[in-house]
Amino acid sequence: MRARHGRPVHHWRRDLVELAALFTAVAVADAVANLIGHGPDGPALLVASAIALAATAGFHTWWSRRHAPPVPDSDTGARSAAAARPTGQSDDESAPAEGPGALWRMRTTVRDEPGSLAVLCTALAEARVDILSLQTHPLGDGTVDEFLLRAPQALTATELTRTVARAGGAATWVERADAHDLVDAPTRILALATRTALDTAELPLALRQLLGRCTVRSLPGKPSDAEVVPVEGVLEDTVMRLRAPGGGVLSVERPYLPFTPTEFARARALVELDGRLGPRIPRGRDVLTLPEGNDITVRRVDTGDLEAARAMHERCSPDTLALRYHGPVSDADRYLNHLLSPRFGRTLAAQTTSGRVVGLGHLLWDGDETEVALLIEDDWQRRGIGAELLGRLVALAVEAGCESVYAVTRSSNTGMVAAMRGLGLPLDYQIEEGTLVITARLDAVPVPVPHEDGRVRLGGAAEHG
């Protein structure tokens, strides 16, 4: 009997067959009894037949119990206590238990045929690899599948690549992932769009997080750019070029992995969103108290503060400007428009209560690296302003996911060297032709926390800018 909706179902045809078999057996038994009973040895034959039947029935019962398959405890699928054990635990108690596994990001190309993805997934399952997420990027002659995997710790990238190759995957790329990759793609893209909408300077960072390890460069605009880079952009294998919202060209390069049309469309949509919203920066500000009691305000600035920045240049001495710009003092003003543009990074300004800018701190996107630079007006040096600006710039770099920041200065600029050392981070020093490059690794950076009244008490770190 089979069950339907939890109740047994009877079939009348089976009942008729069983009833007919019963009547036939009674008739045969009656005929045999009449034949044997009227013979000379009838009673003895009947007793022997009964004993043989009983022995046959007992042997059948013993054989059935020994070779019958195991029966579940109930129709609900419940397992016995011996069968109920944690998933993945071996029958051999001495077998070592597997750890949580390693996270991998993998991209491979499969044939655009029915069943090709199923073969690949089956091969991964046989290798005890768990598929956490999957994205497909259709191509002309195949499909690029992007996986987030959890694999056994003992499985190496080479073994994983070989497993995928045997299942039909080609041009496979594998790298370690982390917990941040567990966020699903739509949620991550929406978060990047939100960050871009709030701050123009977020666009290069959003593109880098959207496309993985890539180099984003902002190239200045030229008259021929309209012909070289059309409105819809250009995709060339591992390079994509897009019209920058503020003019010029955005070049995105990823030599180790070609871009797919899906990634190109996502990047183009993000750049278009940035262009439609126009220039914008957060307008938050913090009031800081200097050791002598004066208050200054730290806020984000852009090209709208160009005149105030030029006025600070005029009040700075030639030596201070030379330490900052590493070249002729006459070129200092020419750099300001680029430095203040949120297309190329973030700029913080220290401003007095009268509205005069006395310090500038720049966080500049330099391809896949990040540069920090400071300029403090002469009369406001050695008051902790440079150290405060540098700490906030580093916090912004950490928030943006940068692995390190570097500062280019002269070995004689003891103020900048002291400010970098004051970060309390691992530093690397390189000297080339009198130019000192100090690189700080951003493993763990404390973010400045203001007091309840919004003020932050500064120390007395020294700086020259």
N, C-alpha and C positions, 0 to 999 in steps of 0.2 A: 504494500500500500504506500502511496505517496501522500504527502501532506499538502494541502492547499489552504492558505490563510491560517495555518496552525491546526487544522482538523484533518483526520484521515479521510481518504476518498475510497469507497468500495466500488468494485466493478462486478456487475451481475454475470458477465460471461465467465469469469473465473469461478464463481459459485456453481454455475451449471456444470462446468467441467469436473469440479471436485465431486459433485453429487453423482454424476454419471460414472466416475471412477469407483465410487463407493459401491454402487449397485452392481457394477461388473465384478468387483472383488468378491462380493457376497455370493453372486451366482457361481463363480469359479470355485470358491471354497465349498459350496454345497455339493457341486458335482464331484469334486475330489473326495469329499467325505463319504458320499454314497458309494464311490468306486472302491475306496480302501476299506470302508467299514464292512462290506460284504465279503471281503477276502479272508483267507485263513490267518494272515499275519497283520491284519488291519490295526489292532490296538498298538502293536509294537511300532509299526511305521508312524502312527500319529504321534507317539511319544518322542521318537527320534527326530521327526520334523520340528516339533516344538522346541527341542533342545538346540537344533541347528539354527532355527530362527532367532532364538534368544542370544546365542553366541554371535551371530551376525550383527544383531542390533547393538550388542555391547562393543564389538570391535569398531563399528561405524561411529558410535559416540566418542570412543577414545581417539580415533583418528581425526574427527572433526575438531575436537578441543585442542589437539596438539598443533594442527596446521591452519587453524582459522586466523584471519587478520585481526589486529587489535581493534576493539570497538570503542568509540568515544563514550565518555561518561554520560552524556545526554545529547539530545537533539539540538541543543542550543550552541553546540560547539565548544563547551567548557572542557578544559584539559585537566588531567589528573595532576596531583601535586608533583609527581616525578617529572611530568612534561612541562610544568609551568616554571620557567626560569627566565632571567633577563635576556633581552634580545642580544644576539651575538655571542652568548656564552657557550663554550664548547661542552660536549658531554664529558670530556676529560678534564677533571677538576684541576689537574696540574698544568693545563694550558694557560699561558699568560693572557691576562685581559687586555684588550686594545684600548688605547687612549682616545681622547676626543678627536684625533685626526688633524691633518694639516689642510689649510685652505689654499686652493689654487685657482688662478684665473687662467682659462685656456681658450684659445681661439683656433679653429680648424675649418678647412673647406671640405665639403662633402658633395657628391654628385647630386644633382637636382632630379632624383628618381624616387618613386615610392619605396619606402622601406629602408633607405640608406641611413636615415637618422636612427631608426629602430635598431639596426645592426650596431651602430656606434654605442647607443645607450646600453645594449645588451653586453657588449664588451666591457664597458665601464662597470656594469653591475657585477660581472664575473670577477673583476679585479677588486671588488668591495669598495668601489668609489661611489659616493653619494652625490647626485646632481641637485644642487641647491637652487640654481636659477639657470635659465636658458634664454638667450636672445638670438634671433635669426636676422641675417643681413643678406637678402637675395642679391645674386649677381646674374650676369647674362648666362653663364654656363655652369653655374653651381650655386651653392649657398654657404655663406660663412656663418658658422654657429659659434656663439660666445657663451662659455659655461663658467659658472662658479661652482667649484667642486670641493667636497671634503673627502680626502683620501687617507688611507692608513699612513702613519708616520714613516713606516719603512719604505713606502713607495717613493722612488725618486722621480725627478722630472724626465729623465731619460727613459725610464721604464714606462711612465705614463704616455710619453710620446710614441713609444713603440707599440703600446696597446692600441692607441688611436690609429696608428698607421696600418696595423693589421686589420682594423675594422673599416678601412677605406678612407680615413681622414688624410688630408694632404696640407702642406704648408702650415703645420701645427706650431703654435707659439704658446709657451707656458711660462708663468711667473707666479711667485707667491702672492697671496692675497691676505687681507687682514679683516678685522671686524667691520670696518667702514664699508667694505664691499658687499656686506650682507643687506644693505638697503636696496630695495628694488629699483630698477632703472627709471620708471616714471616719477617716483618720489624724489630721486636724486636730481633728475633734470628739472623738476619744478623748484627744488631748493636752489639750484644754481641760477635759474631764471629770476627768482626772488632776490637773491644777492645782487645780481646784475642790475635789477631794477632800482635798487636802493643806492648803488654807488657805481659811477662810471669806471672807477679804477678796478672793479671786480671782473671786467670782461676778460682780460688775458688769463686771470686765475681760473675763471669759470671754464674757459676753453681748455685749459690744461687739465682740470679735474674731469671734464667731460670726455676728453679723448685719451687720457692716460699720459704716459711720459712723452711729452712732445715739447718742442721749442716754439714759442710764439714771439714774433718780432713785428714791431710797428715800423713800417718803412715810410719815409716822407713822400708826400704826393708829388707827382710829376705830370706835365701836360699829356704825356703819352699813356698814363695809367688807365684812362678811360677806354683806350683801345686794347691794351694788354690784358686788363682785368675787367670783364664785363660785369654788369649789375648782378648777375646770378653767380659770379665767382668762377674759379677754375679749379678743377681737381685733376692732379697728375700723380697717380700712384701714391707715393709717400709725402706729397706736398699739396697743400691747398692754399689758394690765395683768394682773399675776400676784400671787397671795398670797405675800408675803415670808415666808421660813422663820421669822424671828424676830418676826413680827408686822408689821402694816402692809401696804403695797402697793409692788410694784416696777412702775414705769412706764417703758416703753421706747418711745421716739419716733424715727421716721425720716421726716421730712416729704417727702424727695425721692423715696421709693420705697415703695410699699405692701408690707406683709409678706404672705407667702404662708402657707397652712395648714401647709406643710412646715416653714417656719421657726418658726412658732408652736409646733408640736409639739416641735421640737428645744429651743427655749428653755424650754418647760414641763418637759421631761425633765431639763434641767440644773438648774433651780430645785428640782425634786423631789429630785434627788440631793443637793443641798446641804442641804435640809431633813431628809432621813433621817439624814445624818451628824452633824448638830448642830454647835454652835460648836466651832471647833478653830483653832489657830494653831501654826506651827512652834515648837518649843521650843529651837532652837539659841541659843547665846550666845557672845559674844566677850569676852575679857579685854583691856582696854586699859590702857596705862601712861601716866599723866599726866606732864608735864614735871618736876614735883617728886618723882616716884617712886611716888605712890599709884596703886593699881589700881582700876579700875571695870569693871563688867560691862554690856555692851549686849545687850539681849534684846527680843523681841517681848512685848507685854503686851496684855491685854484687860480686860473688865469684872471679871474675877476679881481684878485689882489695883486696884480702885476705892478701897479704904480707904487703901492706901499712897499713891495719888495725892492723895487729900484731905489726908492728913497733910503732904505736901509743900506743898500750898496754904497750910496754916496756918503753915508756916515761911517762906513768901515774903512780901515786903513789899507793901503796897498799890500802890506804883509799879510793881513788877515785874508784878503781876497785871493792872494797868490797861494796860500796854504789850502784854500778850499778848491780853487779851480785849476791848479797846477799848470797855469799858462799866463799869457798876457792879461793884465787887469782890464784892458779895454774890451776883452771878449766876455767878461762876466755877465753884462746885461744881455748879451745875445743868447745865453743859455737859459735865462730865466723863463721865457715863454714855454720852452720844452720841459723844464723841471717842474713848473707849476701845473702842467696839463695832466689831468687825471687819467688820460689815455696811456701814460707811461709810468704811472705809479701813484703814490700818495705823498702829500706834503703836509707837515704840521708846522704851525707858526706859534711863536711865543709873543704875546701882545700885552702891552702895558695897559693900565686903566685909562690912559688918555687915547688909546687906539693905535699907538705906534708899534710896528713890528720890530722886534729886537732879536729874533732868532728864527731860523728856518731849519727843519729837518726833513730830509727826502728819503723815501723808500722807493727805489726805481727797479722796474722789471727789466732785467737784462737777459733776454732769451729765457733759458731755464735756470738762471741764477738771479740773485737779488742783491742790490747794492744799497748801502746806507751812507748818507753824507750829512754833515752839519755845518752851519754857518751862524756864528753868534757875534753880534755887534760888540766892538771892543769894550765899550763902557759897561757891558753886561756880562762879560766873561768872568769865570771863576765864581759863579754864584749858584751853580747846580742846574742851570737851564739846559745845557747841552746833555748832561747825564739824564735828565728827565725826558727830553725829547728822544734820545737814543733808546731809552727803556721802552717808551711807548711805540716807537717804530719797530722794535724787535717783537713786542707783543702783537702788533699788527701782522708781522711776518709769520709768527706762529699761528695766528688765527687763519692766515691765508694758506697754511700748509707748506710753507717754505722749509727746506731742510737746513739751510744755512744762510747767513748774510755776510757780505764782505765790505770793507771800507778801504778806499785808496787814498793814501795821504803821503806825507813825507816823514822820514824818520825823525826829523826835528820837531814835528808837531806832537809834543808831549801831551797836550791836552786831549787830543783825539785818542792817543794810545791809552791814556788813563781812563777815558770814558769807556773804551772797549773792554779794558780789564775790569772796570767796575761792574760789568754785566754778570760776572761770576760764571762765565761759560767757557768751555774748552776753546782755545784760540790757536790758530795756525798763522805763522808769520812768514812772509816771502818778500825778499828785497830784490828788485830788479832796476838797475841803473838809477839808484837813489830813490826809487819809488817804493813805498812800503804798502803791502797788501795784507790786511788783517782779516782773517775769516773766522767767524764764530759759528759753531755747530749748535743748532737749536733743539737739543734733546729735551730739555725741560726748562721752561722760562716762566717765572712767576709774573702774572699780570698785575699791574698797579691797581690797587683798590682804594678809592677815595673814602674819606671819612663821611659820617652821616650828613655833614653840612655841605658835602660836595667839594671840600678842600683837601689837598694832598700836601703834607709837610715834606719838603725836600731836604736832602742832605747837603753837604758842602763839597761835592765832587767838583774837580777843576776841569775846565775845557777851554780850548781856543777855537773850536768849531771844526 
